[in-house]
Amino acid sequence: MRIGMLTEGGYPYATGEARLWCDRLVRGLPQHEFELYALSRSAEQEERGRVVLPEHVTRVWTAPLWAPADDGRTYSRRERRRFAECFKDLVRGICAGEPEPFAAGLYGLAELAREQGGLYAALRSETAVRAVESACRAPGALRSVQRAQVADLLDFVDELERLLRPLSLDWYEDLREVDVCHAAAGGVAALPGLLAKRFFGVPLLVTEYGVQLRAHYLEHSADASPGKGGPGATGAGRGAPRPAVRALLAAFHMRLAAEIYARADLLTPGNAHARRWQERCGATRDRLQTVYPGMEADRFATVGEDPDCGDPDTLVWVGRIEPAKDLIALLHAFAEVRRAAPDTRLRIFATAAVPGYLADCRSLAAQLFPDEAADAVTAGENPVTFEEIGGPEAPSPADAYGSGRVVVLSSVIEGFPITLAEAMLCGRATVSTDVGAVCEVIGGTGLVVPPRNPRALADACLSLLRDPERAQRLGAAARARALELFTVEQNVAAFKEIYLRLLAGGPARPDGGIPFEQPPEARVPGHWTSPTWAAPAAAADRTPAAPAGAPGAGPGAGEARGAGPAPATTTTTEATV
């Protein structure tokens, strides 16, 4: 079977735990052939290179969302009129929250781009700005967009061009040949699969371990906080958008999510929390199947199988140090724990950190424990320590979790709590705040308290510190649950069955093709391959052309086999926009 894997800002570039599930899935299904279609978010991401790909990843196509994508094409009068009609429908659907015009405009623009190209210039034209202005002023438009000013319209059109850039990619003739399109996220990443289904009837599977619509809301609500950038700008490094721009972008993402959820053959949320978001955006239950992310349990086996390892008087926190994790509440809670149990320690292990927030946490710790901090100079015992994963005390996450008996999660915002699942694989008792999918992941094997409640957090920690046997029982139950639900094996088995089901139950394709019509040996090189078989194979393995005048364009530019990290110059020329 041929699987087209669609990603945005993730595999094959990402190396974080939350996104490497794609790599584990691909490696767990060597009997299938995978093709990667990746949208990159920044030049820095491409410069870091790719993860090493297995041999059955036969093709990698990449395109940047961050670089200009002007193909130099301009429209004739007839084509401009066609663009104006389609774009008017699209923005009317955005501004009025109407799904039918939005879908008609989106697919109309996709067909125009497929036939003529030129969307980059058209989407940045005065025609586009005037169409957005008319939609914002029209009766029935959302109140939040009615007062958009010229600067707002220009910012929104600029951002919309970037978001609609996948419509111009030369991917669809190749996607029509795959058996299943698997989008590793919703939103922009799923656009190529949505169009492949529209044009060619290719089954579309969308997996969301973090709902893209929710992530957009959280990102822009954080951008709107005091002190976040300058006025009116959008995009990375350009400050926070104004209210009207935020409202227009939110309406676009809402309409896109609803269209994806309505058209996808199957949606696989990573937890019930994500599933509820999808249902509220229009997904029907008969096309929803929860599939938990797969984690490498072997990395935590040594710690998990030794319940006596770790200091019984130590609380452990692991994760990215940022405001959403609410370490301020954790430090206040630990101050109460110390008053009741003076020998207790708190070890904070950072996988990454927001520098300003980390400085605030260190300052608060010094204020809450001034005497201990002073004594630590001579005694070497500070009750709160800030450490990094990969340091001498914690070379790996397993070492961090194994340094104590109780692991704490104090977040106010969570999707699927990866660190909580890792702590469970390590057999640790956990104390968590009731956010996101925490209760679903814990399932009764840990203590859960309300968020932003230091007193409740402190009481729960003290109850486990004072009862080591209970903590050990909860840790053993947590490990058993994690081994049942959150392993690579269960994830791979679930998607193996889903791929076969989608292929078997998919509708007939508009082009008349049927699954497995071409024998597999037609694409397998070997000494038995005759010239009549070799020619189609070579045609199917063509190298995509780089844009005219693009740096590094030439033979071989645009595609990489499953060998290893590719240089940034190669991935840059792989844009086929």
N, C-alpha and C positions, 0 to 999 in steps of 0.2 A: 504494500500500500504506500502511496505517496502522500505525505502530510506537508502542507504549507504552513509553517509556523510564523505568525505575525507578532512583532514586538515593537515597543516604543521605549527607548531609553533603558532597555534591559538587555537580556540575552541577545547576542553573544558577548556584549560588552560588560555587563554588570557582574560583580563578584560577591555581592552581599547575599546573606542567607535568604532574604525575602524573595530574591529573584532567581536564584540558582535552581529553583524547582524545575525550570525548563530544561536545564542541562541534565538533571537527574532523570527526567522523563525521557529525553532523547536517548540517553545512554541505556536506559532500562528497556528500550524497544529496538534492539539492533536489527530485528527482522523487517522493520519498516524503513523507508527512505524518507529523509526529512530535507526540506528546503526552507531556508531562513530568509524572511523578508523583514529587515530591521530598520526602524526609524531612529536615528541618533539625535540626541538633544543638545549636544555641545561639542566643540572641537576638542576640549579636554577629555571628554569621554572617549572619543575615537583615538586620541593620542595614547591613552593607556592601553590600547590594544584589546584583542579579543581573548576569551578563554580558549583553550585548546579544544578543537572540535573532533568528534569521532568520525570515522571514515564514512559512515552511512548518512552523514550530512553532506549531500552532493552539491549543494549550491548555496551561496550566501549573497543576497542582494541587500545593499544598504542605501539609504538616502538621508541627508541631513535636514532637520527641521529648522536649523539655526542659520544656514547659509542662504544667500540670494538664489533664486531659482528661475531667473528670467531666461526663457528659451529664445528670445528675440522675435517671437511671433506676434504679429499684429493682426487684428480682425478687419475683414471687409465690412461694409455697411450692413449687409444681411447678417453676418455673424455677430456684429455688435448688437443688432436688434434682438437676435436670439439670446445672446448673453443677458441683455437687460431684462428680458421676460423671465428667464430662469432665476436670475439673481433677485428680482423683485419678489418672486414667490418665496425664495429662501428667507429673505429678511422679514417678509410679512409673517412667515411661520415663527421666526425668532421673536419678533417684537410683540406679536399678538398671542403667542403660545398655541399656535394652530399646527397640528401634526401633518395634515394633508398638504398644505402649500410648502411646508418645509421639505417633505420627502420629494415632492414634484420638482422643486428647485434644485435640491441636492443631486438627484439623478439626472436632471437636465444638464446641469453644469458638468457632471461626470461624462456624459455622452459627448458634449461639446469638446471637452478636453481630450477625450479619446480620439475624436475625429480630427480636430484642428490644432490642439495645443493652445498656448497663449493665455492661459488663465492668470499667470502671474501679473502681466500688464493690465489685464481687464479688471482684476480684483482690486487693483490700486488706482483705478481710473476715477475721474470725476463722476462718471456715470454710477459707479458703485457707491461713492459717498452720497450722492443725491438720492439714490434708492434707499439707503439706510435712513437718511433724514426724513424722507417721505413716510417710511414705515413707522418711525418713531412718533411722527406727528399725526398719523392716521387714527380715526376713531377705533376704539378697541385695543389700542396698544397698551402695554403694561405701564402703569403709572410711574414706575421707577426709571423708564427710558424716555418719557415724554419730554423731559427738560434737557436732553442731551445737547451739548454745545458743539460747535465745529471741531474743537480740539478732541472732544470725546469721539466724534464720528471718525476722525482721522485715525485715532488710536485703535478704535475697534476694527476698522477696515484693515489696518496693518496687521493686527493679531489674527483676524479672520483669514487673511491670505495664508498665513503660516499654518493655521489649523486645517485649511482645505488643500494644502499642498499635496497630500496623497492622491487627490483626484487626478493630478497631472502625471503621476508616475507610470512608467511603461512596464507595469507588472502584470497586467490582467491577461495578456495572451499566454503568459506562463502559468498564472494561477488557474486558468481554465483546465490545465492538464493534471492538476493535483486531484486526489480523491476526497480530501477533507481540508478545509481551511480552519486552522486553530489559532484564534487570537488569544495571546497570553495576557491581554488586558482589554478593558472596554475603551470607549472614547476613540481618539484618533487612530490608535493601533488597529482597531477593528474595521476601519474604513475600507482598506483594500479587500478584505474578506466580504464586507457588505456588498461591494460592487461586483466582486466575482460571483456572488450568489445571484445578484440582480441580472447580470449580463449572461452568465453561463450556467446557473443553477448548481454551483458547487456548494455542498453542505457546509454550513458555518457553525463552528463551535466557539463559544466565548467563555473564557475562564477569568474570574475576578477574585483575587485574594484580597485586594484592596479596591473598593469601588472607586472608579475614576471620578465619577460625579461628586462623591463625598470628598475625595482628595482635593478636587478643584475648590469646593466650598471652603474647606479648611485652609488651603493655601491663601486664598484671597481674603478670608477673614483675618488671617494673621498679617497679611500685607496692609490691611486697613488699620491696624493698631497704631497708636501714636508713636511717632519716631521712625516709621517704616518708609523710608524713601521720600522722594519729592512728589509733587502733585502731577496727576494726569498721565504718568507714563505707564507703559505696560512692558512685559517681557523681562527676561533675566537681566538683572543689574540696572534696570531703568526705573526703579521705584515702584510705588503702589499706584494702581489705576484709580481714577476717580469713580464715585458711586455709579454714575450712568454707565461707564465702561464695564464695571464689575457686573452690573445688572444684565447688560447685553451678552457678556461672555457666559454668565451663568445660564441665561435663557438658551444660548446656543448649545451648551453642554447638556442641558436638560433635554432638549429636542433630539440631539444626536443619540443620547443614551436611550431615550424612548424608542427611537427608530431601530437601533441595534437590538434592543430587547424584543421588539415586535417581530423582527425578521430572522433572528438567529434560530437555527434548528434546535440548538440546545444551549443552555446556560449552566455553567458549573461554578457557582459561588463556593468560596473556601470555607464558609461558616454561615450559621443562621443569621448573623448580623448583616452580612453582605446580601444574603438572600432577601431579607426584609426590605432593604433598599431597592433591590431589583423589582420586587413585587409592587412597591409603591410607585415605581416608574413605569408600570404597565406590563411587566413580565408575567406570563401565566404559569400556574403551578405545574402543568403537564410538561413544560419545557424547562424545568428546573431540577437539578440534581446536585446536591452538596458533595463536594470532593475535597477532603482536607489536604493541606499541603504535605508533601513528603519530606522527612528529615532523616539525616544519616544517623541512625541510632547507635551504630558501632563507635562513633566518636565519643559517646558518653557512657559506654558500657563499663569501663573500669571503675568510674566513680559510682555509677548507678548500682553496680553489683556489690558495693562495699558500703553498707549503711552506716558503719561506724566511723567513716572518714569525715574529717572536718571538725572544726571547733564548735562544740554545742552552745557556746555563749556568743557566737558571731552571727549577725544578720548580713545577708549578701544582697546587693542590688547590681544588676547587669543591664546595660543598654546604652542608647545614645542620650547624652546629657543635653536636654532641650526643655523648653517650658512645658510641652505637653506631658512630660514625664513627672512633673510636679515634685521635684526633689526638695523644694522648699517645705512642702507638707511633710515629707519623709523625715527631714532633719528635725522639725518641730516634734514629730511623733517620737523620734529617737531620744530627744531630750527627756520626754516623759518616761521612756523605757529605762534610761540611765538612772533616773531618780528612784525607780523601783528595783532595778537590778544593776548596781554600779559596775559590775565586771563585764557587762555586755559591750561588744564592739560592732561598728557598722563599717563594712567594706564596700565601697562604691567602685565598680569596674566599668570603665567607659569603652564602648566600641567606637564612638566618635563623640564630638562635643561641639556645641555652639559656644564660642569663646566667651562672650559676654555673660551668658547664663552660667557657665562654669565658674567664672570669677565671682558672680553673685552667691553661688552655693558655697564656695570656699570661704567667702567673707562671713556668711551666716553661720557656718560651722565654727569659725573662730569666735564669733560673738556668743554662741550658745554654750561653748565649752572652753572658756578662756583659761581656767586653771589647768585643765588637762592639756591644753595646747602648750602652755608654758612649761609644764612638767615634762612634756614629751621631748623637749630639747635634751634633757639629761636622761630621762628614763626610756626614751624610745617608744613610748606607748601613747599614741593619740587615739581616742575612741572612734574618730571618723577618719578614714583614709580615702583618698581619691587616687585610683590606680588605672592602668590601661591594660586591656587585653593584649597579650604579646609581650608584656614586661616580665621581669625576672620572677615575680611572685605568681604570675598567671600567664604562662606561655600559651594557653588555649582556653576557650570558654569552659571546658570541662573542669579545668583547674580552678577557675573562678568560682563556679558553682560548688565545687567540692571543698572550698575553704570554710564553709559554714554548714549548719544543718537547716537553716530557714532562709528561704529566698523571698524577697519582698518586691512587689510591683505597686507603684504609687500613682500611676498615670491618671490623667483626667480625659485623655483621648487615646483610643486604641482601635485598631482593626483586629487582625488576628495577632495575638501576642506571642511572637516567636520565642522571646526569652522565657516566657512562662512554660511553653512546651519543652524547651531545652532543659529547664530546671526539673520538670517532671521526668524526663528521660534520665536525669541524674539521680532520681529517687529523693529529691528534696521536698520537704514540706513547704507550702507556699502560703503567703498572705498577700491578697490582691485587692485592688479597688474594682468595683462593679461597673466596668466600662467595656464597650465594644463586645467582643466575643469571649470575654474572660470566663463568665459562668459556664458557657458551652465547653470551653477547653478544660476547665477544672473538673466539672461534672461531679462535685461532691468530694473531691480528694484534697481540698485545701480550704482555707478560710477566706471569705470575701466580705469586704466592708464598703461603705459608701465612699465615693471620691471626695476629696477636699475635707476630710475629717481626721485630723491628726490624732485625736483622742481614741477614736475607734481603731485606727491603725495600730496605735501603741498597745491597746488592750489585747488585740488579736496576736500581736507578736509576743507579748508577755505570756499569754496562755500557752503558746507552744514552747517558749523557752523554759517555762516552769514544769512542763510535762513532756520530757524527752521521748517517752514511750509512745505517746500520742503522735508526736512529730514523726517518729520512725514509721508508725503504721500508715499515716497519711502519705509519707514519701513512697512507701512500697506500693500503695494503691495508685498513686499518681504515675509511677513508672509503668505499672501494668496497663493503665489506661492509655498512656502515650504510645507504648509498644503496639497496642491494638489499633490505634486510630491515626497516628501521625508519622508513620514510617514511609520510606521511599517505596517499599514493596506494595503497600495498599494503594498508594497514589498511582503507580504504574499499572497495577492490575485494573484499577477503575478506568483509566483512560484507554487501556487496551480494549476493554469491553465496549466503551463508548465509541471509539473509532469504528469498530466493526458494526455496531448498531446503526451509526449514521450512514455508513456506506451501504448497508443492506436495506435500510428503510428510506433512503433518499429518493426524491422524485426523479423522473426522467429529465435529462438535461435538454435545454432548448436546441442545442446543436445536434441532437440525436445520438450523442455518445453514450456508452454504457460502461459501468465500472469493469475493469479488468479486460476491456476489449482488446487492448494491445498486450501480447504475451510478455511476461517479465523478462524473458531472455533477450527481448529486443533492445533492452537498455543495459545488458550486462556484457562488458567486454570479455573476450576470450578467444582462444585459437580456433574455435568452431564457428566464429562469426564470419559470415560471408560478406562480400562487398554490398550486396543488396540490403543486408541488415545494418551494416555499418553506417551507411549514409543517413538513415533516419536518426540513428543514435547521435551522430555528430550534429545534426540539425537541432536536436532537442537540447544539446549541450552548448548552445551558442553563447558567446560572451556579449553582454549588453554593451551598447555603445555609450561612451561618455558624452556629455553635452559638448557642442561645438565650442572649441576654444578653452575647454576646461583644462586646468593644469594636470599633467600626467595622463591625458587621454591618449589612448593608443592600444595596441594589441594586448589583451589580457586585462585591461582596466575594467573594473566594475564587478568582478566576481572572484571569490576566493574559495578554494576547496577546504575540506576539513583537516587542515594541517596544524595551524597554530595562530598565535596573535599576528594580525596583519598590521603593517605600518600605517600611520595616519594618512600618508599620501594616497595609499590605495583606497582606503575607505572614503576619502573625500571625493575621488573621481568616480565612485560607484553610484552617485546620484544620477538617476535617469529621469530628471524632471525637465 
